[in-house]
Amino acid sequence: MSKNPPLPSPDEETVLQTRVPPQGAGKTLLAYLAGRFRYQPIEAWDLLIREGRVTLNGKNTAPSQILSPKDKIAYRVILKEPPVDSNIRILHEEDTFLVAEKPGNLPSHADGAFIKNTFIYILTQVLRNSGWKGDVKLVHRLDRETSGLMVVAKQKEAHRNLVAQFETGKVKKEYLALVQGQVEKDSFEVIGAIGRSTTSDISIRRQVLPDGTPGAQPSNTQFETIERYPAGSLIRCLPKTGRTNQIRVHLEYVGHPVFGDKLYGKTDEEFLKFVKSVKVGNPITPSSDNAPRLMLHAHKLSFTHPETGQNESFETAMPEDMKIFMESMKIKR
């Protein structure tokens, strides 16, 4: 397998492109961009269009231009993305899918300040460099600071099959987590609906809510305590459902948030400070609990082969940064 390609140069100009969906038809170019891509204010988009850095179907146009379905919008930008760990390791590959290990501090896909510094973009470049010209699609996602196993489809049918397995709960997943506090029980289970937090102004924050709460989804995670240390615990996490931030939400709920979590177990102010640091491109710094990142690792995956129907199981060891932090947990703080 080819060596991972270098990350984009800070001065490299990139052309970002998008097609106007049916719901975007009838809007002005300015209104569409400001509503769809909110990482820049409407005033900035207006100036970029007038400067000719945004084109519509290959031509310069006005901010007031009315859009039609499938119009092609292109935007020339010099990317200044935050640093990431690009050391992706492919564990298994065949014509229909592959399994790779994503390092911590690498987004799964483009989001906010991250466009090319992502798992799927870097992996796609690796495959292209090795001669692969077919599809490359994420089957599922891991949070940016979560390390571990990811499945990527290389054919459309395989993608549909594998996504369905994840969505219907047929994939067996196991995570390792280093959590705050000594967990008393050897094993325990958290069952409860997860929905948007009712006590936070952060729109992406989730929490366990009473059953029947509008918008909340049922969730279930089983936990096993592997080892206890003076400063925390190592636990095994077995999610039975796949809700957003499920493991992190459930561990905060029982009073044992994951070390290094910037959102759960932290105040809104702490999280916003972290987001601001990322957006301006500062190197990722340890959280207030001194963890270098979120101490959560996707350790094992089992699913059915999209063509043969055979069971496929994969495992990857705890990464070095988690091992080092685990050793520090053995010292009473």
Order of alpha helices (4+ residues) and beta strands (2+ residues): beta-alpha-alpha-beta-beta-beta-beta-beta-alpha-beta-beta-alpha-beta-beta-beta-beta-beta-beta-alpha-alpha-beta-beta-alpha
